[in-house]
Amino acid sequence: MSSQKPKGKTPSLISGQNGRPKRVTVGKASKCHRCNSALSKGQTCIAIPQTGESFAKEKRVCDECFKLIIEQTLRDLNEIQQL
Ligand SMILES: [Zn+2]
């Protein structure tokens, strides 16, 4: 009986109180926050919650940009893993 298990749910570095990115359907034509490409009504995009802002605020990015963001996130995670 010597092993101690951490208690509770394992926390994640990307599950902040503002939530995590999610795929949403575009209701009103808008533009990608990063590359300004058109997000037309009916297509889907990724909504990224803004930390430190009101909970209603979120950035919308197209699939292409989201892919790049994920790649950067993975690079960051790899770095953190070396700690
Ligand atoms: Zn974009």
PDB file of the backbone (N, CA, C, O) and the ligand in Angstrom, with CONECT records:
HET     ZN  A 101       1
ATOM      1  N   MET A   1       0.818  -1.210   0.000  1.00  0.00           N
ATOM      2  CA  MET A   1       0.000   0.000   0.000  1.00  0.00           C
ATOM      3  C   MET A   1       0.851   1.258   0.000  1.00  0.00           C
ATOM      4  O   MET A   1       0.490   2.244   0.644  1.00  0.00           O
ATOM      5  N   SER A   2       1.963   1.245  -0.704  1.00  0.00           N
ATOM      6  CA  SER A   2       2.842   2.416  -0.645  1.00  0.00           C
ATOM      7  C   SER A   2       2.615   3.383  -1.801  1.00  0.00           C
ATOM      8  O   SER A   2       2.943   4.566  -1.707  1.00  0.00           O
ATOM      9  N   SER A   3       2.055   2.873  -2.884  1.00  0.00           N
ATOM     10  CA  SER A   3       1.898   3.778  -4.027  1.00  0.00           C
ATOM     11  C   SER A   3       0.769   4.771  -3.810  1.00  0.00           C
ATOM     12  O   SER A   3      -0.343   4.420  -3.413  1.00  0.00           O
ATOM     13  N   GLN A   4       1.098   6.012  -4.084  1.00  0.00           N
ATOM     14  CA  GLN A   4       0.097   7.065  -3.933  1.00  0.00           C
ATOM     15  C   GLN A   4      -0.401   7.514  -5.284  1.00  0.00           C
ATOM     16  O   GLN A   4       0.377   7.911  -6.151  1.00  0.00           O
ATOM     17  N   LYS A   5      -1.662   7.450  -5.447  1.00  0.00           N
ATOM     18  CA  LYS A   5      -2.223   7.907  -6.720  1.00  0.00           C
ATOM     19  C   LYS A   5      -2.715   9.338  -6.592  1.00  0.00           C
ATOM     20  O   LYS A   5      -3.304   9.715  -5.579  1.00  0.00           O
ATOM     21  N   PRO A   6      -2.467  10.134  -7.629  1.00  0.00           N
ATOM     22  CA  PRO A   6      -3.004  11.505  -7.589  1.00  0.00           C
ATOM     23  C   PRO A   6      -4.519  11.444  -7.473  1.00  0.00           C
ATOM     24  O   PRO A   6      -5.178  10.563  -8.025  1.00  0.00           O
ATOM     25  N   LYS A   7      -5.036  12.400  -6.746  1.00  0.00           N
ATOM     26  CA  LYS A   7      -6.481  12.402  -6.560  1.00  0.00           C
ATOM     27  C   LYS A   7      -7.193  13.243  -7.598  1.00  0.00           C
ATOM     28  O   LYS A   7      -6.639  14.210  -8.122  1.00  0.00           O
ATOM     29  N   GLY A   8      -8.381  12.878  -7.880  1.00  0.00           N
ATOM     30  CA  GLY A   8      -9.231  13.686  -8.766  1.00  0.00           C
ATOM     31  C   GLY A   8      -8.896  13.534 -10.233  1.00  0.00           C
ATOM     32  O   GLY A   8      -8.073  12.713 -10.638  1.00  0.00           O
ATOM     33  N   LYS A   9      -9.549  14.335 -10.984  1.00  0.00           N
ATOM     34  CA  LYS A   9      -9.394  14.315 -12.424  1.00  0.00           C
ATOM     35  C   LYS A   9      -8.047  14.904 -12.816  1.00  0.00           C
ATOM     36  O   LYS A   9      -7.618  15.912 -12.254  1.00  0.00           O
ATOM     37  N   THR A  10      -7.384  14.280 -13.774  1.00  0.00           N
ATOM     38  CA  THR A  10      -6.112  14.812 -14.235  1.00  0.00           C
ATOM     39  C   THR A  10      -6.323  16.120 -14.994  1.00  0.00           C
ATOM     40  O   THR A  10      -7.103  16.175 -15.946  1.00  0.00           O
ATOM     41  N   PRO A  11      -5.629  17.162 -14.570  1.00  0.00           N
ATOM     42  CA  PRO A  11      -5.817  18.453 -15.248  1.00  0.00           C
ATOM     43  C   PRO A  11      -5.108  18.486 -16.600  1.00  0.00           C
ATOM     44  O   PRO A  11      -4.132  17.768 -16.819  1.00  0.00           O
ATOM     45  N   SER A  12      -5.596  19.303 -17.475  1.00  0.00           N
ATOM     46  CA  SER A  12      -4.961  19.484 -18.774  1.00  0.00           C
ATOM     47  C   SER A  12      -4.567  20.936 -18.941  1.00  0.00           C
ATOM     48  O   SER A  12      -5.263  21.842 -18.481  1.00  0.00           O
ATOM     49  N   LEU A  13      -3.437  21.146 -19.608  1.00  0.00           N
ATOM     50  CA  LEU A  13      -2.952  22.516 -19.779  1.00  0.00           C
ATOM     51  C   LEU A  13      -3.815  23.331 -20.729  1.00  0.00           C
ATOM     52  O   LEU A  13      -3.768  24.561 -20.728  1.00  0.00           O
ATOM     53  N   ILE A  14      -4.594  22.642 -21.532  1.00  0.00           N
ATOM     54  CA  ILE A  14      -5.401  23.407 -22.478  1.00  0.00           C
ATOM     55  C   ILE A  14      -6.888  23.408 -22.146  1.00  0.00           C
ATOM     56  O   ILE A  14      -7.708  23.850 -22.951  1.00  0.00           O
ATOM     57  N   SER A  15      -7.232  22.916 -20.966  1.00  0.00           N
ATOM     58  CA  SER A  15      -8.641  22.966 -20.611  1.00  0.00           C
ATOM     59  C   SER A  15      -8.875  24.060 -19.590  1.00  0.00           C
ATOM     60  O   SER A  15      -9.279  23.789 -18.459  1.00  0.00           O
ATOM     61  N   GLY A  16      -8.625  25.273 -19.982  1.00  0.00           N
ATOM     62  CA  GLY A  16      -8.820  26.399 -19.085  1.00  0.00           C
ATOM     63  C   GLY A  16     -10.283  26.628 -18.809  1.00  0.00           C
ATOM     64  O   GLY A  16     -11.154  25.969 -19.377  1.00  0.00           O
ATOM     65  N   GLN A  17     -10.538  27.569 -17.934  1.00  0.00           N
ATOM     66  CA  GLN A  17     -11.936  27.815 -17.575  1.00  0.00           C
ATOM     67  C   GLN A  17     -12.701  28.444 -18.723  1.00  0.00           C
ATOM     68  O   GLN A  17     -13.932  28.479 -18.721  1.00  0.00           O
ATOM     69  N   ASN A  18     -11.972  28.932 -19.686  1.00  0.00           N
ATOM     70  CA  ASN A  18     -12.648  29.525 -20.833  1.00  0.00           C
ATOM     71  C   ASN A  18     -13.063  28.484 -21.865  1.00  0.00           C
ATOM     72  O   ASN A  18     -13.666  28.815 -22.887  1.00  0.00           O
ATOM     73  N   GLY A  19     -12.740  27.248 -21.594  1.00  0.00           N
ATOM     74  CA  GLY A  19     -13.128  26.207 -22.524  1.00  0.00           C
ATOM     75  C   GLY A  19     -12.074  25.966 -23.583  1.00  0.00           C
ATOM     76  O   GLY A  19     -11.003  26.573 -23.566  1.00  0.00           O
ATOM     77  N   ARG A  20     -12.387  25.089 -24.486  1.00  0.00           N
ATOM     78  CA  ARG A  20     -11.424  24.716 -25.513  1.00  0.00           C
ATOM     79  C   ARG A  20     -12.021  24.994 -26.885  1.00  0.00           C
ATOM     80  O   ARG A  20     -13.224  25.216 -27.016  1.00  0.00           O
ATOM     81  N   PRO A  21     -11.171  24.980 -27.902  1.00  0.00           N
ATOM     82  CA  PRO A  21     -11.676  25.243 -29.254  1.00  0.00           C
ATOM     83  C   PRO A  21     -12.762  24.251 -29.651  1.00  0.00           C
ATOM     84  O   PRO A  21     -12.719  23.079 -29.276  1.00  0.00           O
ATOM     85  N   LYS A  22     -13.711  24.724 -30.396  1.00  0.00           N
ATOM     86  CA  LYS A  22     -14.727  23.801 -30.885  1.00  0.00           C
ATOM     87  C   LYS A  22     -15.141  24.161 -32.310  1.00  0.00           C
ATOM     88  O   LYS A  22     -14.995  25.296 -32.762  1.00  0.00           O
ATOM     89  N   ARG A  23     -15.665  23.141 -32.997  1.00  0.00           N
ATOM     90  CA  ARG A  23     -16.104  23.367 -34.364  1.00  0.00           C
ATOM     91  C   ARG A  23     -17.522  23.908 -34.359  1.00  0.00           C
ATOM     92  O   ARG A  23     -18.417  23.337 -33.737  1.00  0.00           O
ATOM     93  N   VAL A  24     -17.710  24.999 -35.049  1.00  0.00           N
ATOM     94  CA  VAL A  24     -19.042  25.598 -35.087  1.00  0.00           C
ATOM     95  C   VAL A  24     -19.456  25.844 -36.535  1.00  0.00           C
ATOM     96  O   VAL A  24     -18.619  25.978 -37.428  1.00  0.00           O
ATOM     97  N   THR A  25     -20.745  25.898 -36.735  1.00  0.00           N
ATOM     98  CA  THR A  25     -21.262  26.231 -38.058  1.00  0.00           C
ATOM     99  C   THR A  25     -21.385  27.744 -38.154  1.00  0.00           C
ATOM    100  O   THR A  25     -21.883  28.404 -37.243  1.00  0.00           O
ATOM    101  N   VAL A  26     -20.924  28.273 -39.270  1.00  0.00           N
ATOM    102  CA  VAL A  26     -20.968  29.722 -39.449  1.00  0.00           C
ATOM    103  C   VAL A  26     -22.413  30.160 -39.683  1.00  0.00           C
ATOM    104  O   VAL A  26     -23.063  29.716 -40.629  1.00  0.00           O
ATOM    105  N   GLY A  27     -22.903  31.034 -38.813  1.00  0.00           N
ATOM    106  CA  GLY A  27     -24.275  31.499 -38.947  1.00  0.00           C
ATOM    107  C   GLY A  27     -24.368  32.742 -39.813  1.00  0.00           C
ATOM    108  O   GLY A  27     -25.303  32.917 -40.595  1.00  0.00           O
ATOM    109  N   LYS A  28     -23.377  33.594 -39.649  1.00  0.00           N
ATOM    110  CA  LYS A  28     -23.358  34.841 -40.396  1.00  0.00           C
ATOM    111  C   LYS A  28     -22.002  34.942 -41.071  1.00  0.00           C
ATOM    112  O   LYS A  28     -20.969  34.744 -40.429  1.00  0.00           O
ATOM    113  N   ALA A  29     -21.999  35.245 -42.344  1.00  0.00           N
ATOM    114  CA  ALA A  29     -20.738  35.314 -43.080  1.00  0.00           C
ATOM    115  C   ALA A  29     -19.735  36.189 -42.342  1.00  0.00           C
ATOM    116  O   ALA A  29     -20.048  37.314 -41.952  1.00  0.00           O
ATOM    117  N   SER A  30     -18.527  35.666 -42.153  1.00  0.00           N
ATOM    118  CA  SER A  30     -17.504  36.449 -41.487  1.00  0.00           C
ATOM    119  C   SER A  30     -16.151  36.092 -42.074  1.00  0.00           C
ATOM    120  O   SER A  30     -16.064  35.460 -43.127  1.00  0.00           O
ATOM    121  N   LYS A  31     -15.110  36.498 -41.391  1.00  0.00           N
ATOM    122  CA  LYS A  31     -13.770  36.235 -41.904  1.00  0.00           C
ATOM    123  C   LYS A  31     -12.925  35.532 -40.882  1.00  0.00           C
ATOM    124  O   LYS A  31     -13.109  35.691 -39.675  1.00  0.00           O
ATOM    125  N   CYS A  32     -11.989  34.747 -41.386  1.00  0.00           N
ATOM    126  CA  CYS A  32     -11.036  34.078 -40.513  1.00  0.00           C
ATOM    127  C   CYS A  32     -10.225  35.141 -39.775  1.00  0.00           C
ATOM    128  O   CYS A  32      -9.745  36.103 -40.375  1.00  0.00           O
ATOM    129  N   HIS A  33     -10.084  34.952 -38.479  1.00  0.00           N
ATOM    130  CA  HIS A  33      -9.375  35.928 -37.658  1.00  0.00           C
ATOM    131  C   HIS A  33      -7.912  36.064 -38.059  1.00  0.00           C
ATOM    132  O   HIS A  33      -7.310  37.121 -37.867  1.00  0.00           O
ATOM    133  N   ARG A  34      -7.341  35.006 -38.614  1.00  0.00           N
ATOM    134  CA  ARG A  34      -5.918  35.044 -38.929  1.00  0.00           C
ATOM    135  C   ARG A  34      -5.598  35.361 -40.391  1.00  0.00           C
ATOM    136  O   ARG A  34      -4.737  36.198 -40.663  1.00  0.00           O
ATOM    137  N   CYS A  35      -6.264  34.718 -41.311  1.00  0.00           N
ATOM    138  CA  CYS A  35      -5.881  34.927 -42.711  1.00  0.00           C
ATOM    139  C   CYS A  35      -6.927  35.729 -43.495  1.00  0.00           C
ATOM    140  O   CYS A  35      -6.751  36.004 -44.682  1.00  0.00           O
ATOM    141  N   ASN A  36      -7.998  36.093 -42.824  1.00  0.00           N
ATOM    142  CA  ASN A  36      -9.030  36.908 -43.472  1.00  0.00           C
ATOM    143  C   ASN A  36      -9.770  36.235 -44.617  1.00  0.00           C
ATOM    144  O   ASN A  36     -10.469  36.898 -45.383  1.00  0.00           O
ATOM    145  N   SER A  37      -9.618  34.920 -44.738  1.00  0.00           N
ATOM    146  CA  SER A  37     -10.367  34.251 -45.787  1.00  0.00           C
ATOM    147  C   SER A  37     -11.835  34.200 -45.381  1.00  0.00           C
ATOM    148  O   SER A  37     -12.158  34.191 -44.193  1.00  0.00           O
ATOM    149  N   ALA A  38     -12.699  34.167 -46.350  1.00  0.00           N
ATOM    150  CA  ALA A  38     -14.128  34.240 -46.077  1.00  0.00           C
ATOM    151  C   ALA A  38     -14.647  32.975 -45.413  1.00  0.00           C
ATOM    152  O   ALA A  38     -14.327  31.860 -45.824  1.00  0.00           O
ATOM    153  N   LEU A  39     -15.444  33.171 -44.388  1.00  0.00           N
ATOM    154  CA  LEU A  39     -16.152  32.055 -43.768  1.00  0.00           C
ATOM    155  C   LEU A  39     -17.616  32.274 -44.118  1.00  0.00           C
ATOM    156  O   LEU A  39     -18.279  33.145 -43.555  1.00  0.00           O
ATOM    157  N   SER A  40     -18.105  31.478 -45.045  1.00  0.00           N
ATOM    158  CA  SER A  40     -19.473  31.728 -45.480  1.00  0.00           C
ATOM    159  C   SER A  40     -20.495  30.955 -44.671  1.00  0.00           C
ATOM    160  O   SER A  40     -20.202  29.926 -44.063  1.00  0.00           O
ATOM    161  N   LYS A  41     -21.669  31.475 -44.688  1.00  0.00           N
ATOM    162  CA  LYS A  41     -22.766  30.898 -43.921  1.00  0.00           C
ATOM    163  C   LYS A  41     -22.953  29.421 -44.274  1.00  0.00           C
ATOM    164  O   LYS A  41     -22.972  29.051 -45.448  1.00  0.00           O
ATOM    165  N   GLY A  42     -23.090  28.587 -43.245  1.00  0.00           N
ATOM    166  CA  GLY A  42     -23.344  27.176 -43.471  1.00  0.00           C
ATOM    167  C   GLY A  42     -22.107  26.313 -43.386  1.00  0.00           C
ATOM    168  O   GLY A  42     -22.209  25.130 -43.060  1.00  0.00           O
ATOM    169  N   GLN A  43     -20.933  26.872 -43.671  1.00  0.00           N
ATOM    170  CA  GLN A  43     -19.719  26.062 -43.545  1.00  0.00           C
ATOM    171  C   GLN A  43     -19.315  26.028 -42.067  1.00  0.00           C
ATOM    172  O   GLN A  43     -19.897  26.733 -41.242  1.00  0.00           O
ATOM    173  N   THR A  44     -18.334  25.219 -41.748  1.00  0.00           N
ATOM    174  CA  THR A  44     -17.905  25.165 -40.355  1.00  0.00           C
ATOM    175  C   THR A  44     -16.545  25.822 -40.209  1.00  0.00           C
ATOM    176  O   THR A  44     -15.762  25.888 -41.155  1.00  0.00           O
ATOM    177  N   CYS A  45     -16.282  26.305 -39.005  1.00  0.00           N
ATOM    178  CA  CYS A  45     -14.970  26.853 -38.698  1.00  0.00           C
ATOM    179  C   CYS A  45     -14.679  26.501 -37.248  1.00  0.00           C
ATOM    180  O   CYS A  45     -15.490  25.865 -36.575  1.00  0.00           O
ATOM    181  N   ILE A  46     -13.519  26.917 -36.779  1.00  0.00           N
ATOM    182  CA  ILE A  46     -13.143  26.609 -35.405  1.00  0.00           C
ATOM    183  C   ILE A  46     -13.234  27.874 -34.566  1.00  0.00           C
ATOM    184  O   ILE A  46     -12.670  28.910 -34.916  1.00  0.00           O
ATOM    185  N   ALA A  47     -13.944  27.775 -33.466  1.00  0.00           N
ATOM    186  CA  ALA A  47     -14.061  28.899 -32.545  1.00  0.00           C
ATOM    187  C   ALA A  47     -13.103  28.673 -31.380  1.00  0.00           C
ATOM    188  O   ALA A  47     -13.190  27.672 -30.669  1.00  0.00           O
ATOM    189  N   ILE A  48     -12.191  29.621 -31.202  1.00  0.00           N
ATOM    190  CA  ILE A  48     -11.208  29.508 -30.131  1.00  0.00           C
ATOM    191  C   ILE A  48     -11.531  30.525 -29.041  1.00  0.00           C
ATOM    192  O   ILE A  48     -11.516  31.730 -29.290  1.00  0.00           O
ATOM    193  N   PRO A  49     -11.819  30.048 -27.846  1.00  0.00           N
ATOM    194  CA  PRO A  49     -12.148  30.961 -26.743  1.00  0.00           C
ATOM    195  C   PRO A  49     -10.970  31.864 -26.426  1.00  0.00           C
ATOM    196  O   PRO A  49      -9.817  31.439 -26.488  1.00  0.00           O
ATOM    197  N   GLN A  50     -11.258  33.085 -26.091  1.00  0.00           N
ATOM    198  CA  GLN A  50     -10.222  34.042 -25.757  1.00  0.00           C
ATOM    199  C   GLN A  50      -9.998  34.058 -24.257  1.00  0.00           C
ATOM    200  O   GLN A  50     -10.924  34.319 -23.489  1.00  0.00           O
ATOM    201  N   THR A  51      -8.782  33.783 -23.842  1.00  0.00           N
ATOM    202  CA  THR A  51      -8.516  33.821 -22.411  1.00  0.00           C
ATOM    203  C   THR A  51      -8.411  35.273 -21.954  1.00  0.00           C
ATOM    204  O   THR A  51      -7.927  36.141 -22.681  1.00  0.00           O
ATOM    205  N   GLY A  52      -8.867  35.506 -20.756  1.00  0.00           N
ATOM    206  CA  GLY A  52      -8.772  36.845 -20.197  1.00  0.00           C
ATOM    207  C   GLY A  52      -9.799  37.813 -20.739  1.00  0.00           C
ATOM    208  O   GLY A  52      -9.778  38.999 -20.412  1.00  0.00           O
ATOM    209  N   GLU A  53     -10.682  37.320 -21.553  1.00  0.00           N
ATOM    210  CA  GLU A  53     -11.728  38.191 -22.087  1.00  0.00           C
ATOM    211  C   GLU A  53     -13.076  37.700 -21.579  1.00  0.00           C
ATOM    212  O   GLU A  53     -13.172  36.677 -20.900  1.00  0.00           O
ATOM    213  N   SER A  54     -14.068  38.423 -21.909  1.00  0.00           N
ATOM    214  CA  SER A  54     -15.414  37.974 -21.558  1.00  0.00           C
ATOM    215  C   SER A  54     -15.675  36.617 -22.210  1.00  0.00           C
ATOM    216  O   SER A  54     -15.187  36.343 -23.306  1.00  0.00           O
ATOM    217  N   PHE A  55     -16.430  35.793 -21.543  1.00  0.00           N
ATOM    218  CA  PHE A  55     -16.621  34.434 -22.044  1.00  0.00           C
ATOM    219  C   PHE A  55     -17.310  34.382 -23.400  1.00  0.00           C
ATOM    220  O   PHE A  55     -17.247  33.380 -24.112  1.00  0.00           O
ATOM    221  N   ALA A  56     -17.964  35.480 -23.740  1.00  0.00           N
ATOM    222  CA  ALA A  56     -18.698  35.475 -25.002  1.00  0.00           C
ATOM    223  C   ALA A  56     -17.762  35.677 -26.185  1.00  0.00           C
ATOM    224  O   ALA A  56     -18.138  35.453 -27.335  1.00  0.00           O
ATOM    225  N   LYS A  57     -16.550  36.099 -25.889  1.00  0.00           N
ATOM    226  CA  LYS A  57     -15.656  36.435 -26.984  1.00  0.00           C
ATOM    227  C   LYS A  57     -14.876  35.220 -27.466  1.00  0.00           C
ATOM    228  O   LYS A  57     -14.369  34.434 -26.666  1.00  0.00           O
ATOM    229  N   GLU A  58     -14.791  35.081 -28.751  1.00  0.00           N
ATOM    230  CA  GLU A  58     -14.020  33.986 -29.307  1.00  0.00           C
ATOM    231  C   GLU A  58     -13.492  34.375 -30.679  1.00  0.00           C
ATOM    232  O   GLU A  58     -14.067  35.197 -31.392  1.00  0.00           O
ATOM    233  N   LYS A  59     -12.378  33.749 -31.011  1.00  0.00           N
ATOM    234  CA  LYS A  59     -11.786  33.974 -32.328  1.00  0.00           C
ATOM    235  C   LYS A  59     -12.244  32.865 -33.246  1.00  0.00           C
ATOM    236  O   LYS A  59     -12.264  31.697 -32.857  1.00  0.00           O
ATOM    237  N   ARG A  60     -12.609  33.221 -34.457  1.00  0.00           N
ATOM    238  CA  ARG A  60     -12.990  32.186 -35.411  1.00  0.00           C
ATOM    239  C   ARG A  60     -11.912  32.078 -36.476  1.00  0.00           C
ATOM    240  O   ARG A  60     -11.514  33.072 -37.082  1.00  0.00           O
ATOM    241  N   VAL A  61     -11.456  30.876 -36.690  1.00  0.00           N
ATOM    242  CA  VAL A  61     -10.428  30.675 -37.707  1.00  0.00           C
ATOM    243  C   VAL A  61     -10.835  29.555 -38.657  1.00  0.00           C
ATOM    244  O   VAL A  61     -11.623  28.677 -38.304  1.00  0.00           O
ATOM    245  N   CYS A  62     -10.290  29.600 -39.857  1.00  0.00           N
ATOM    246  CA  CYS A  62     -10.605  28.575 -40.846  1.00  0.00           C
ATOM    247  C   CYS A  62      -9.820  27.294 -40.541  1.00  0.00           C
ATOM    248  O   CYS A  62      -8.918  27.295 -39.704  1.00  0.00           O
ATOM    249  N   ASP A  63     -10.163  26.228 -41.213  1.00  0.00           N
ATOM    250  CA  ASP A  63      -9.507  24.943 -40.981  1.00  0.00           C
ATOM    251  C   ASP A  63      -8.000  25.014 -41.199  1.00  0.00           C
ATOM    252  O   ASP A  63      -7.219  24.440 -40.441  1.00  0.00           O
ATOM    253  N   GLU A  64      -7.608  25.735 -42.257  1.00  0.00           N
ATOM    254  CA  GLU A  64      -6.182  25.838 -42.566  1.00  0.00           C
ATOM    255  C   GLU A  64      -5.412  26.443 -41.400  1.00  0.00           C
ATOM    256  O   GLU A  64      -4.381  25.924 -40.970  1.00  0.00           O
ATOM    257  N   CYS A  65      -5.945  27.560 -40.901  1.00  0.00           N
ATOM    258  CA  CYS A  65      -5.259  28.239 -39.805  1.00  0.00           C
ATOM    259  C   CYS A  65      -5.275  27.388 -38.546  1.00  0.00           C
ATOM    260  O   CYS A  65      -4.306  27.373 -37.787  1.00  0.00           O
ATOM    261  N   PHE A  66      -6.373  26.683 -38.326  1.00  0.00           N
ATOM    262  CA  PHE A  66      -6.459  25.858 -37.127  1.00  0.00           C
ATOM    263  C   PHE A  66      -5.404  24.766 -37.157  1.00  0.00           C
ATOM    264  O   PHE A  66      -4.815  24.423 -36.132  1.00  0.00           O
ATOM    265  N   LYS A  67      -5.172  24.220 -38.355  1.00  0.00           N
ATOM    266  CA  LYS A  67      -4.160  23.182 -38.508  1.00  0.00           C
ATOM    267  C   LYS A  67      -2.786  23.722 -38.089  1.00  0.00           C
ATOM    268  O   LYS A  67      -2.017  23.043 -37.408  1.00  0.00           O
ATOM    269  N   LEU A  68      -2.502  24.940 -38.506  1.00  0.00           N
ATOM    270  CA  LEU A  68      -1.221  25.545 -38.152  1.00  0.00           C
ATOM    271  C   LEU A  68      -1.136  25.791 -36.644  1.00  0.00           C
ATOM    272  O   LEU A  68      -0.089  25.600 -36.026  1.00  0.00           O
ATOM    273  N   ILE A  69      -2.260  26.218 -36.073  1.00  0.00           N
ATOM    274  CA  ILE A  69      -2.277  26.472 -34.639  1.00  0.00           C
ATOM    275  C   ILE A  69      -2.029  25.174 -33.864  1.00  0.00           C
ATOM    276  O   ILE A  69      -1.301  25.158 -32.872  1.00  0.00           O
ATOM    277  N   ILE A  70      -2.644  24.094 -34.334  1.00  0.00           N
ATOM    278  CA  ILE A  70      -2.444  22.792 -33.693  1.00  0.00           C
ATOM    279  C   ILE A  70      -0.979  22.370 -33.786  1.00  0.00           C
ATOM    280  O   ILE A  70      -0.401  21.872 -32.820  1.00  0.00           O
ATOM    281  N   GLU A  71      -0.386  22.577 -34.971  1.00  0.00           N
ATOM    282  CA  GLU A  71       1.018  22.207 -35.140  1.00  0.00           C
ATOM    283  C   GLU A  71       1.903  22.984 -34.175  1.00  0.00           C
ATOM    284  O   GLU A  71       2.823  22.427 -33.577  1.00  0.00           O
ATOM    285  N   GLN A  72       1.618  24.269 -34.029  1.00  0.00           N
ATOM    286  CA  GLN A  72       2.404  25.089 -33.108  1.00  0.00           C
ATOM    287  C   GLN A  72       2.191  24.619 -31.676  1.00  0.00           C
ATOM    288  O   GLN A  72       3.129  24.574 -30.880  1.00  0.00           O
ATOM    289  N   THR A  73       0.958  24.272 -31.360  1.00  0.00           N
ATOM    290  CA  THR A  73       0.645  23.797 -30.011  1.00  0.00           C
ATOM    291  C   THR A  73       1.420  22.518 -29.708  1.00  0.00           C
ATOM    292  O   THR A  73       1.942  22.343 -28.607  1.00  0.00           O
ATOM    293  N   LEU A  74       1.490  21.622 -30.706  1.00  0.00           N
ATOM    294  CA  LEU A  74       2.227  20.378 -30.503  1.00  0.00           C
ATOM    295  C   LEU A  74       3.710  20.650 -30.293  1.00  0.00           C
ATOM    296  O   LEU A  74       4.363  20.001 -29.476  1.00  0.00           O
ATOM    297  N   ARG A  75       4.235  21.621 -31.042  1.00  0.00           N
ATOM    298  CA  ARG A  75       5.643  21.985 -30.851  1.00  0.00           C
ATOM    299  C   ARG A  75       5.861  22.484 -29.432  1.00  0.00           C
ATOM    300  O   ARG A  75       6.830  22.116 -28.768  1.00  0.00           O
ATOM    301  N   ASP A  76       4.934  23.336 -28.978  1.00  0.00           N
ATOM    302  CA  ASP A  76       5.040  23.860 -27.616  1.00  0.00           C
ATOM    303  C   ASP A  76       4.968  22.738 -26.587  1.00  0.00           C
ATOM    304  O   ASP A  76       5.709  22.735 -25.604  1.00  0.00           O
ATOM    305  N   LEU A  77       4.076  21.793 -26.821  1.00  0.00           N
ATOM    306  CA  LEU A  77       3.925  20.690 -25.886  1.00  0.00           C
ATOM    307  C   LEU A  77       5.193  19.847 -25.830  1.00  0.00           C
ATOM    308  O   LEU A  77       5.603  19.389 -24.763  1.00  0.00           O
ATOM    309  N   ASN A  78       5.805  19.649 -26.992  1.00  0.00           N
ATOM    310  CA  ASN A  78       7.048  18.887 -27.034  1.00  0.00           C
ATOM    311  C   ASN A  78       8.113  19.565 -26.199  1.00  0.00           C
ATOM    312  O   ASN A  78       8.896  18.904 -25.516  1.00  0.00           O
ATOM    313  N   GLU A  79       8.140  20.887 -26.256  1.00  0.00           N
ATOM    314  CA  GLU A  79       9.111  21.632 -25.458  1.00  0.00           C
ATOM    315  C   GLU A  79       8.822  21.468 -23.980  1.00  0.00           C
ATOM    316  O   GLU A  79       9.724  21.231 -23.176  1.00  0.00           O
ATOM    317  N   ILE A  80       7.544  21.598 -23.632  1.00  0.00           N
ATOM    318  CA  ILE A  80       7.153  21.483 -22.225  1.00  0.00           C
ATOM    319  C   ILE A  80       7.497  20.114 -21.682  1.00  0.00           C
ATOM    320  O   ILE A  80       7.840  19.954 -20.511  1.00  0.00           O
ATOM    321  N   GLN A  81       7.396  19.122 -22.566  1.00  0.00           N
ATOM    322  CA  GLN A  81       7.671  17.754 -22.160  1.00  0.00           C
ATOM    323  C   GLN A  81       9.120  17.572 -21.685  1.00  0.00           C
ATOM    324  O   GLN A  81       9.413  16.654 -20.919  1.00  0.00           O
ATOM    325  N   GLN A  82      10.009  18.435 -22.136  1.00  0.00           N
ATOM    326  CA  GLN A  82      11.424  18.331 -21.749  1.00  0.00           C
ATOM    327  C   GLN A  82      11.684  18.875 -20.361  1.00  0.00           C
ATOM    328  O   GLN A  82      12.771  18.671 -19.821  1.00  0.00           O
ATOM    329  N   LEU A  83      10.738  19.552 -19.778  1.00  0.00           N
ATOM    330  CA  LEU A  83      10.957  20.187 -18.475  1.00  0.00           C
ATOM    331  C   LEU A  83      11.278  19.158 -17.395  1.00  0.00           C
ATOM    332  O   LEU A  83      11.491  19.523 -16.239  1.00  0.00           O
TER     333      LEU A  83
HETATM  334 ZN    ZN A 101      -7.587  31.302 -41.887  1.00  0.00          ZN2+
END
